[in-house]
């Protein structure tokens, strides 16, 4: 990973965000954290990967992810969420991988989260 590459993490649970950040840093991934949609929307990136909670205090993580991807701020999109709303989850799956917070964190960490590898993987699976 080049020194300027960072993963964007949009998560309002600060303890969870800190834990994810530390775990990813141990894997060699730099993390830029935003706890709200309004803060994340100000970022210019680019980030090869964005990890989003779906239910944020000031908006919907799915809509935020869609906006940031459209603007080129994030390449690949991953959701790590406790959301149970089937419609929101379906919309999230249209954009990227969805992991439920109650599930094993290792599944999220198994994704290629460095330098656009996740984008390449997502594009390859969409073409299959």
Secondary structure by P-SEA (a helix, b strand, c coil): ccccbbbbbbccaaaaaaaaaaaaaaacbbbbbbccaaaaaaccccccbbbbccccccccaaaaaaaaaaaccccbbbbbcccccaaaaaaaaacbbbbbcccccccccccccccaaaaaaaaaaaac
